[in-house]
Structures are given as C-alpha cells and as structure tokens.
C-alpha cells in the first residue's frame, strides 16, 4: 500500500488487525475498500504469504555484497 501511495498504510492495517482475528475475508474486504486503482487492488488481492517477498531480494543482495 505504501508503494502505491495509500496514506498511512501501516496505521490502516493496524486498525484492521488490532485485537482482532485476521481472516482471508477481512483482508479481502479491507483491500476492496481501498481507494486505489483497480490494477493495484488486483495485485493486492492476488498476493499471498508465499508470493510476497517484499524487499527480501534487495536485502539479500546487499548482504551478499557486504560479505
């Protein structure tokens, strides 16, 4: 969400998840309610823990260069 310019993305997600069980349905509803372009919603809706690597590739490469 930060990458696509959603204001205060971490705070919004914290509000959704704070003190509650997180379900696939609650996350999907949250994403569908975001005011972002359709392609961004599609990307977020298709994201899974298995498919999301975030900055892992860049971090691993920077560690490799440091060694």
Secondary structure, 3 states (H helix, E strand, C coil): CCCCCCCCHHHHHHHHHCCCCCCHHHHHHHHHCCCCCHHHHHHHHHCCCCCCCCCHHHHHHHHHHHC
